Every structure is written in C-alpha cells, then in structure tokens.
Amino acid sequence: MVTRQNNVEIEERHVEKKSDSSLVASTFIKYAAYIIIFFGALYFLARYVFPMF
C-alpha cells in the first residue's frame, strides 16, 4: 500500500479596493464629455439636418 502525501500550497490573496478620487474624477469627466458630444450631435441633427427633409 502506497501512501501519498499531498503537498498543497495555499495561496492567500488580499484584495484591497482602491478608491482613488482622481481616477474616479477623470473617468467621470471622460464619460461626461462623451455624453455632451452625443447630445450635441443629436441637437445638430434635429436642428439643421432633419428640417431639410
């Protein structure tokens, strides 16, 4: 009878959430700019392009 010894290494990971306010602010500014550009394009279409038809 052969006895096997299982050598199991347990890896521990400590996950810390980073609440970097500058990263959050830059992401907010980026998506706010996307939304402003989107609504600006919609305004342009509604104001100048659609009345031509």
C-alpha positions, 0 to 999 in steps of 0.5 A: 500500500502506497501512501501519498502525501499531498503537498498543497500550497495555499495561496492567500490573496488580499484584495484591497479596493482602491478608491482613488478620487482622481481616477474616479474624477477623470473617468467621470469627466471622460464619460461626461464629455462623451455624453455632451458630444452625443447630445450635441450631435443629436441637437445638430441633427434635429436642428439643421439636418432633419428640417431639410427633409 
